[in-house]
Structure formats: structure tokens, C-alpha cells
């Protein structure tokens, strides 16, 4: 499909720079087969039924943005690296800036300094510093081999790294101490994500209790969200876009409970596109969810037949983004364009710190994949 079909105009003032307080005070737009309903996230239990299961992503965001210096003899240059996918105990794939002049085999020393080799004890003496060697390079992305591994590398990243705010927030204000908590969900347990599963940001202990009182349950899966989620779609056609892979898992016990709930008539409600993507990656053609552990690069566009997910709670996404394509696949292109137009007119807040929408499909799951949905 043409990528420009997923374009829309968004006023800059619609972009949220801070989350709602409390988190469940954010607005919620329910997109139903019968129309749109304006509500708040705290009203979510009223849309649920006995036996429904909310599936949340337990990924924990790490401070994946690192600043450092490229060492080339006595010359140094400032480097910014955003880690986005771990490839082993000591290896990370990263987007770097500036990337063009960075060469294979060069070292980057991370940490704050004044840009002099002597600040690092000399180019040949890097004991006690965190550094990495560039061992692969491809159009702005590199594979870094760090001098530390495992928990020691994790500790160093947490000590030196910065919270990787989405570009549309970082361009308008700097990261600060509030973001360390604001950009983490209530369910965060599995470290390694470099972007938050933002639909989960709306949940509070009070909301979890209300969901359970409504007769629904909550299950956790993992998708370690990568910075690739923010990459623009540069292709003119969706068939030419390549998704970055992300690691995810669904435990055997969780898969069994999800299948049992659906067999009993409950709905699987994905909290976030990341939860939906790992569920659909693990689902068989019959809709049965299997245990899963590994990479997924699933790219969902209109025409996709959903197998595992019956409803979706998600934030409002960027124009021309893979995430807006996904919600259009779930509820129909024209329906979602109308919902987004309503949200903009009604003052909903967009993107990671913004408001949410709840997408409810017809009971038979039938959604037109074309523009007339």
C-alpha cells in the first residue's frame, strides 16, 4: 500500500511533553463498531467483560542513550550512540551520530570529558573506562563490542546512560530527572528496552484493582522495544519497508492461560502495539498462542488477519508510521483517520506521554482492509 495513505496533519501543540497526573487521568477514546466514545483511562474497566484478559508488556527501559568520544590517534570527536538491540553479553546494535566518518575498528569511549585524549588516561590506557569497538557498520547503525559484558556492562550503562526520550519530545525539551520514572510502566521488570511500551504508562495500582474487580485479569509478556520503533518510513510503498527486529517472549504458562481464557469466551485485550505484535508473532493460524522466545520483525498493515488479539489499547501515533499502519489494519483506515481527526479537534494529547484509544472490533472480527473501513 502507498505510505501516503497513512498521512495526516497534526498540530505541534497536540504533542504531549509530560504524562497526565495521575496517569489514569489521561483521556481515552473508544473506537467501537458503533462510533466514538470520549472517556478517560480510569473508565477502562467499564469497557471490559468478565473473563477478558489484558496483556501488558513488562519490558523495562534502560538509559540507552550514551555520549562519548571517538579516539583516532590524538584526534577525538564527539559521538552520540543510542543502543537499540542487544546481540550478546557484550554486543549492542546502536544508531550513532555522526556516523559517516566512523570507521570499522575505531573505539568510542563513553562518559563525560572535555574531549582530550588525556581525559581518558591516554588512547592506549582505557582501564576503568567504558569503551566499545565498532565491528560492523551499516547506514547509521553500528554493532558495538564493549570492553565489559553481562551485569558489569549493564551497571556501566545505567551509570553513564540517559533515558532515550522519543525524538519528538527530545527535540522540544531536554531529558530530566522526572523522565526516569515517567518513562517507565508499572509493569516494568525485564530490562533491555530502549523505548517504553507507552500504553502501559497509563496504569496505576488503582486502575489495576478496578480492572480485576471488573472480572478481567492481567497477563505479562515481553517485547524489548527498540529505537527502530521511531524510525520514519522512507519507502513510498509499505512493501518496501524493512522492520527492525526486536526480542520477545511468552512463557508457556502465560500462553496456556490466554488460550484457556479465549476458549471460555474471554477477549484478549493487548495493552499496546508491542504486546499485540508479540502475541501475533506467537499465534498459529487457528488463533492458538504458543510459547515464544526470539526475535520478531512482524510488520502489520491493512489486509493482515489478526489471529490472537480481540481488542487493543494504544496511544496516538505519528503520521506515516508503522504503528499508525497497525491500528489502521486493526480497525480500518477510514475509521482510524476519522478517530484521529476527532481526537485532534477534541484536544487529545498525542504520542508517548499522550492520551490513549481503545480499539474494539466487531464480535465476528470482520474489518475491511480498504479505505472504506
Steps between C-alpha positions, in 0.01 A plus 500: 500500500608859442653651812334837435162338572605510866582870511308762698564849633582526869535839673824527696300597808339154505828334600514421872826591674398360841262222605168564665492505880386263631575271209148357475361855464609493135218510248382185322329499162306178446478413131209257471309351206215734594700821530733698725471537877694765695613371840802482730745220563351454847177400320669203331340238731157606371597378151614159627307179558530214743774268372686756288880499522713812471845415368771747603865526400734471799801649315713737708665795330874538546685834471609406150626836377876525547731791428869449436803570293651332196875454541716515188860544604518835673178620334164466669142563386171512686273195443140436603386136506149369563506129578206318346557122499722278710687234306677322784664555836728776368349603164234759421366635173477878514406801294787749509547865411701608313538165327659571162856555625496217753716212376509128571739418781484844660437540870241715673559590864182581688462751781522871559834664426635810328597328180871447569668163475668557835155512663482127435849421623638500146378312197696190597387496861124467542492300822194587705317661207206368300598471137391313191644404164305539177489153343218549246359807327192551283332834417506667839481176695803331652571188702702587809720256689541630856794440732252387769236229485196368681403669829817712500401653166143549623627688807723722288215586262272589792777717648586689181187482285211738453132416460439482122202731463319474165634748241175700493539569875880532510485764224283723719649456847797326665476181702477563874470311828122457465538293184677219685167419665255644248638292213464168684181296536355350815574155356868558409709195594704370202788739430616567147240721331617832363150640457204466732193290418305821536142371533610347830605842629134577577461228763494566874447259791148644531424421136640146528274439800198633310578279199510193722175600673341514155581130461796538267853378560844627402774292339857606419700438183827656388603693192823695545408809303779633282574851381401380154140560607566873446660466156301669224366298209709629211360267235210609280333160532459291815630195312843665482534583871724277714415468871774478762490178701419506872534221756192371678366210701178341622526240777335162460278561804387839369421356158292225661299748708437725199375207292278381784350847545420531132348151489275604790377804305733767637662759277874555468558874544850602400630796701720661238613418150806324645282251689293450186805438284646232727159332536446493125856376449428207732153415365422213269256534211232351728550784748668280761788679673821300533794564733748729327858612552701676233502787253197632315485753219129461432364793296122535516320701233140503373402161366665312787275240663524528878516164672557558872381849595137611537546857626786748520582785738766727357618859488461736204778452244700696244381559144645253248635281783492121516293533819229706332499241222446231763198671658357557151538129437319429825204736461503622141674789328205739472373421848839576653546817296160617622590407859829690480328804347253495789784466751685798355184713495413398859847578633630151571874482571714294261798263515693337784385725786160562347149358529376158394244339278321168541430317175205260518432280200168345395428173678559310175833679454409620150682818403534626146864544404430774250429869523132442566547337840 
